[in-house]
Amino acid sequence: MTLANGLTDHRDDPSAAAISTVTPTACQARTRVYQDGKLLAEGFPVDDISEYLKNESAFIWLDLVAPERSDLMVLSQEFGLHPLSIEDAILPHERTRIDRYHSHLFLAAYAVRLDPESGELSMKELAAFITSRALITVRKDETLNIGAVVSYWDGSPDLASEGVGYLVHGLLDNIVDGYFTAVQSLDDEIEKLEDLLFADNLRDQGAVQRRSFELRKSLVLFRRVVLPMREVVNTVMRRDLHILTERLQPYYQDVYDHTLRATEWTEGLRDLVTTILETNLTVQSNRMNVITKKVTSWAAIIAVPTLITGFYGMNVPYPGFGKAVGFEVSVAGMVVAGVVLYFVFKRRDWL
């Protein structure tokens, strides 16, 4: 059915994409088209997509950087995208998820990277529209490295015959690999924190606690990203979506297994950081007890000479008063009492 504006109504055929002749997007864009399992062209103008999709065996990749609402509205006319999915692609801080619409899927995900120095987790938001003939990625800015995804596609050209599922797998695999890199970095930093926890030369007692809170904050943010990815990959693997082919099945299963491992690893690290925080408080308490015990022991040792000098310092006659022997006896008493107390406390590990 042809509409008055020149579009074709594909409501009876959800797998088809409506292509218009309107002005293409004005934002920065990257394009690729595959046909018969081979890369046919790349870097072509967006308005050429209509011509390429006239061939039923062709599928395309379109990448947009910081598009405006008007740019995405053009895509709505081009590919029949739902207005709600377009709204979600523009809004920041969407949660990781995948939504199913009549003619396409909408994916919201995050690429992550951990800064080992600060312990801060950097998250780059990505939105994607998945149709039967196209993968459209929307990046909020250029800091997200889409080149790594392109490198994966170029490294697996034999899978290009599997259609859009080949593109989607490269995208998801790259994101999940980033999760593994981030969680490995978190694990390494937590191991360093464990070594620091029992360091004898640690002067800044708050260093462990500050570092623990930094890593715990990053883990909380990372957990919000990685946990929903299980459901995302699981949804994409559903047979009724016709994205997954028999040949791609083991590749998607591998991505799903990696997602599960990253999730379990994250949960384990989260519990470990909590344990480190609790252990740090216990260690500090034990160190304070040891310090208090040592100070008390030295105070007891010093108290004996103080007692003797105080007694002999009274202005009253006592044995040896006014004689050298009195001074000698008092000094001997202080030394003997101090040495005895020292060895007694040392034997009991109070010093």
C-alpha positions as CSV (number, residue, x, y, z in Angstrom):
1,M,0.0,0.0,0.0
2,T,1.5,3.4,-1.1
3,L,0.8,6.4,1.0
4,A,0.3,10.0,-0.2
5,N,3.8,11.0,0.9
6,G,5.5,8.4,-1.2
7,L,6.0,5.9,1.7
8,T,5.0,2.3,1.5
9,D,2.8,1.0,4.3
10,H,4.4,-2.2,5.6
11,R,2.1,-2.8,8.6
12,D,1.0,-6.1,7.0
13,D,4.7,-7.0,6.5
14,P,6.6,-6.2,9.7
15,S,9.9,-7.5,8.2
16,A,10.0,-4.8,5.5
17,A,11.4,-1.3,6.0
18,A,9.7,1.9,4.8
19,I,12.1,3.9,2.7
20,S,11.4,7.6,2.0
21,T,13.1,10.2,-0.2
22,V,13.3,12.8,2.5
23,T,16.4,14.7,3.5
24,P,18.8,12.4,5.3
25,T,20.2,13.0,8.8
26,A,22.4,16.0,9.4
27,C,24.5,14.6,12.2
28,Q,27.8,12.7,11.7
29,A,27.1,9.2,10.3
30,R,28.9,6.1,9.3
31,T,27.4,3.6,6.8
32,R,28.0,0.1,5.6
33,V,26.1,-2.2,3.3
34,Y,26.5,-5.9,2.9
35,Q,25.1,-7.9,0.1
36,D,25.3,-11.7,-0.5
37,G,27.6,-12.1,2.5
38,K,30.1,-9.5,1.4
39,L,30.9,-5.9,2.2
40,L,29.5,-4.1,-0.8
41,A,30.2,-0.4,0.2
42,E,30.9,1.8,3.1
43,G,31.0,5.6,3.8
44,F,28.2,6.3,1.4
45,P,25.6,9.1,1.9
46,V,22.7,8.2,4.1
47,D,20.2,9.0,1.3
48,D,21.7,6.1,-0.7
49,I,20.4,3.6,1.8
50,S,17.0,3.5,0.0
51,E,18.7,2.4,-3.2
52,Y,20.8,-0.3,-1.5
53,L,17.8,-1.8,0.3
54,K,15.9,-2.3,-2.9
55,N,18.0,-5.5,-3.2
56,E,16.4,-8.1,-0.8
57,S,19.8,-9.7,0.0
58,A,21.3,-6.4,1.2
59,F,21.4,-5.2,4.8
60,I,23.0,-2.1,6.2
61,W,24.7,-0.6,9.3
62,L,24.1,3.0,10.1
63,D,25.9,4.8,13.0
64,L,24.8,8.2,14.2
65,V,26.7,10.4,16.7
66,A,24.7,12.8,18.9
67,P,21.7,13.0,16.6
68,E,18.9,15.5,17.0
69,R,15.3,14.6,17.3
70,S,14.8,15.7,13.7
71,D,17.5,13.3,12.6
72,L,15.8,10.4,14.3
73,M,12.4,11.4,13.0
74,V,13.9,10.9,9.5
75,L,14.9,7.4,10.6
76,S,11.3,6.9,11.8
77,Q,10.1,7.5,8.3
78,E,12.9,5.5,6.7
79,F,12.7,2.4,8.8
80,G,9.3,2.6,10.5
81,L,10.7,3.1,14.0
82,H,8.4,3.6,16.9
83,P,8.2,7.1,18.4
84,L,8.8,5.7,22.0
85,S,12.0,4.0,20.9
86,I,13.2,7.3,19.3
87,E,12.5,9.1,22.5
88,D,14.5,6.6,24.5
89,A,17.4,6.9,22.1
90,I,17.6,10.6,22.8
91,L,17.1,10.6,26.5
92,P,20.2,10.0,28.6
93,H,20.8,7.5,31.4
94,E,18.4,4.8,30.1
95,R,18.7,1.5,31.9
96,T,20.2,-1.5,30.0
97,R,17.3,-3.3,28.3
98,I,15.8,-4.4,25.0
99,D,12.3,-3.5,23.9
100,R,10.3,-5.3,21.3
101,Y,8.2,-3.3,18.9
102,H,6.1,-4.3,15.9
103,S,8.8,-3.7,13.3
104,H,12.1,-3.6,15.2
105,L,13.9,-4.1,18.5
106,F,15.3,-1.2,20.6
107,L,18.5,-1.8,22.6
108,A,19.9,0.4,25.3
109,A,23.4,-0.6,26.6
110,Y,26.6,0.8,28.0
111,A,30.2,0.3,27.2
112,V,32.4,0.5,30.3
113,R,36.0,1.2,31.3
114,L,37.6,1.3,34.7
115,D,40.3,3.9,35.5
116,P,42.7,2.0,37.8
117,E,44.1,5.2,39.3
118,S,40.9,6.7,40.6
119,G,38.8,3.5,40.7
120,E,36.1,5.4,38.7
121,L,34.0,3.5,36.2
122,S,33.4,5.3,32.9
123,M,30.2,4.4,31.1
124,K,29.4,5.3,27.5
125,E,25.7,5.0,26.5
126,L,24.7,3.4,23.3
127,A,21.3,2.9,21.7
128,A,20.5,0.6,18.8
129,F,17.6,-0.1,16.5
130,I,17.5,-3.7,15.1
131,T,15.3,-4.4,12.1
132,S,15.4,-7.4,9.7
133,R,17.5,-5.4,7.2
134,A,19.4,-2.9,9.3
135,L,21.3,-2.2,12.5
136,I,21.2,1.5,13.5
137,T,23.5,2.5,16.4
138,V,23.1,5.8,18.1
139,R,26.0,7.2,20.2
140,K,25.7,10.1,22.6
141,D,29.2,11.3,21.7
142,E,32.4,10.1,19.9
143,T,34.1,8.8,23.0
144,L,32.5,5.4,22.6
145,N,34.9,3.4,20.4
146,I,32.7,2.0,17.6
147,G,35.9,1.2,15.6
148,A,36.4,-1.9,17.8
149,V,33.0,-3.3,16.6
150,V,33.9,-2.6,13.0
151,S,37.2,-4.4,13.5
152,Y,35.3,-7.4,14.8
153,W,33.1,-7.4,11.7
154,D,36.2,-7.1,9.4
155,G,37.8,-10.0,11.3
156,S,34.8,-12.4,10.7
157,P,33.8,-11.7,7.1
158,D,32.6,-15.4,6.7
159,L,29.7,-14.7,9.0
160,A,28.4,-11.7,7.0
161,S,26.1,-14.1,5.1
162,E,24.0,-14.5,8.3
163,G,22.4,-11.0,7.9
164,V,21.7,-8.5,10.6
165,G,22.4,-11.1,13.3
166,Y,26.0,-11.0,12.3
167,L,26.1,-7.2,13.0
168,V,24.2,-7.5,16.3
169,H,26.5,-10.3,17.5
170,G,29.6,-8.1,16.9
171,L,28.1,-5.3,18.8
172,L,27.0,-7.4,21.8
173,D,30.3,-9.3,21.8
174,N,32.3,-6.1,21.9
175,I,30.2,-4.7,24.8
176,V,30.5,-7.9,26.9
177,D,34.2,-8.1,26.2
178,G,34.5,-4.6,27.7
179,Y,32.6,-5.9,30.8
180,F,35.2,-8.7,31.2
181,T,38.1,-6.2,30.9
182,A,36.4,-3.9,33.5
183,V,35.7,-6.7,36.0
184,Q,39.3,-8.0,35.6
185,S,40.6,-4.6,36.4
186,L,38.3,-4.4,39.4
187,D,39.5,-7.8,40.6
188,D,43.2,-6.7,40.3
189,E,42.5,-3.5,42.2
190,I,40.7,-5.4,45.0
191,E,43.7,-7.8,45.2
192,K,45.9,-4.8,45.8
193,L,43.5,-3.6,48.4
194,E,43.7,-6.9,50.2
195,D,47.5,-6.6,50.3
196,L,47.3,-3.1,51.6
197,L,44.8,-4.2,54.3
198,F,47.4,-6.1,56.3
199,A,50.5,-3.9,55.4
200,D,52.6,-3.3,58.5
201,N,53.9,0.0,57.2
202,L,50.5,1.5,56.5
203,R,50.4,4.9,58.0
204,D,47.2,6.2,56.5
205,Q,44.6,4.0,58.1
206,G,41.9,5.7,56.0
207,A,43.5,4.8,52.7
208,V,42.0,1.3,52.7
209,Q,38.6,2.6,53.6
210,R,38.6,5.3,50.9
211,R,39.8,2.9,48.3
212,S,37.2,0.4,49.4
213,F,34.4,2.9,49.0
214,E,35.7,3.9,45.5
215,L,35.7,0.4,44.3
216,R,32.4,-0.4,45.9
217,K,30.8,2.6,44.1
218,S,32.2,1.4,40.8
219,L,30.9,-2.1,41.4
220,V,27.4,-0.8,42.2
221,L,27.4,1.1,38.9
222,F,28.8,-1.8,37.0
223,R,26.3,-4.2,38.5
224,R,23.4,-2.0,37.2
225,V,24.9,-2.4,33.7
226,V,26.0,-6.0,33.6
227,L,23.0,-7.7,35.3
228,P,20.3,-6.7,32.7
229,M,22.6,-7.7,29.9
230,R,21.8,-11.3,30.6
231,E,18.2,-10.7,29.7
232,V,19.2,-8.6,26.6
233,V,21.3,-11.4,25.2
234,N,18.7,-14.0,26.1
235,T,16.0,-12.0,24.3
236,V,18.0,-11.6,21.2
237,M,18.5,-15.4,21.1
238,R,14.8,-16.1,20.9
239,R,13.9,-17.9,17.7
240,D,10.7,-16.0,17.0
241,L,12.7,-12.8,16.5
242,H,14.5,-14.3,13.5
243,I,17.8,-12.6,14.3
244,L,19.6,-15.8,15.4
245,T,20.5,-18.4,12.7
246,E,21.8,-21.9,13.2
247,R,25.3,-20.9,12.3
248,L,25.2,-18.0,14.8
249,Q,23.8,-20.1,17.6
250,P,27.2,-21.0,19.2
251,Y,28.5,-17.5,18.8
252,Y,25.5,-16.0,20.7
253,Q,25.7,-18.8,23.3
254,D,29.3,-17.8,23.9
255,V,28.3,-14.2,24.5
256,Y,25.6,-15.3,26.9
257,D,28.0,-17.5,28.8
258,H,30.5,-14.6,29.1
259,T,27.7,-12.4,30.3
260,L,26.8,-14.9,33.0
261,R,30.4,-15.2,34.1
262,A,30.8,-11.4,34.3
263,T,27.7,-11.2,36.3
264,E,28.8,-13.9,38.8
265,W,32.2,-12.4,39.0
266,T,30.7,-9.0,39.8
267,E,28.5,-10.4,42.5
268,G,31.6,-12.1,44.1
269,L,33.7,-9.0,44.0
270,R,30.8,-7.0,45.5
271,D,30.7,-9.4,48.5
272,L,34.5,-9.3,48.7
273,V,34.6,-5.5,48.9
274,T,32.0,-5.6,51.7
275,T,34.1,-8.2,53.5
276,I,37.2,-6.0,53.1
277,L,35.4,-3.0,54.6
278,E,34.3,-5.1,57.6
279,T,37.8,-6.6,58.0
280,N,39.4,-3.2,57.8
281,L,37.3,-2.0,60.7
282,T,38.2,-5.2,62.7
283,V,41.9,-4.7,61.9
284,Q,41.8,-1.1,63.0
285,S,40.0,-2.1,66.2
286,N,42.6,-4.9,66.9
287,R,45.5,-2.4,66.2
288,M,43.9,0.1,68.6
289,N,43.6,-2.7,71.3
290,V,47.3,-3.6,70.8
291,I,48.4,0.1,71.0
292,T,46.2,0.6,74.1
293,K,47.8,-2.5,75.7
294,K,51.3,-1.4,75.0
295,V,50.7,2.1,76.3
296,T,49.1,0.7,79.4
297,S,52.1,-1.6,80.0
298,W,54.6,1.2,79.6
299,A,52.5,3.4,81.9
300,A,52.6,0.6,84.5
301,I,56.4,0.3,84.2
302,I,56.8,4.1,84.6
303,A,54.3,4.1,87.6
304,V,56.7,2.0,89.8
305,P,59.6,4.5,89.7
306,T,57.2,7.3,90.1
307,L,55.9,5.5,93.3
308,I,59.3,5.0,94.7
309,T,60.6,8.5,94.0
310,G,57.4,9.9,95.5
311,F,57.9,7.9,98.6
312,Y,61.5,8.8,99.1
313,G,60.7,12.4,98.3
314,M,58.6,12.8,101.4
315,N,60.0,15.2,103.9
316,V,60.0,12.7,106.8
317,P,62.7,10.4,108.2
318,Y,62.8,6.9,106.6
319,P,65.4,4.1,106.6
320,G,68.5,5.6,104.8
321,F,67.2,9.2,105.1
322,G,69.9,11.7,104.4
323,K,72.4,8.9,103.6
324,A,73.8,7.7,100.2
325,V,72.5,4.2,100.9
326,G,69.0,5.5,100.8
327,F,69.5,6.9,97.3
328,E,71.1,3.7,96.2
329,V,68.3,1.5,97.5
330,S,65.7,3.7,95.8
331,V,67.5,3.6,92.4
332,A,68.0,-0.2,92.7
333,G,64.3,-0.6,93.5
334,M,63.2,1.4,90.5
335,V,65.5,-0.5,88.1
336,V,64.6,-4.0,89.5
337,A,60.9,-3.2,89.4
338,G,61.0,-1.8,85.9
339,V,63.0,-4.7,84.5
340,V,60.7,-7.3,86.2
341,L,57.6,-5.6,84.8
342,Y,59.2,-5.3,81.4
343,F,59.9,-9.1,81.1
344,V,56.5,-10.0,82.6
345,F,54.7,-7.9,80.0
346,K,56.9,-9.0,77.2
347,R,56.3,-12.7,78.1
348,R,52.6,-12.1,77.9
349,D,52.9,-10.2,74.6
350,W,51.8,-6.9,76.1
351,L,54.9,-5.1,74.7
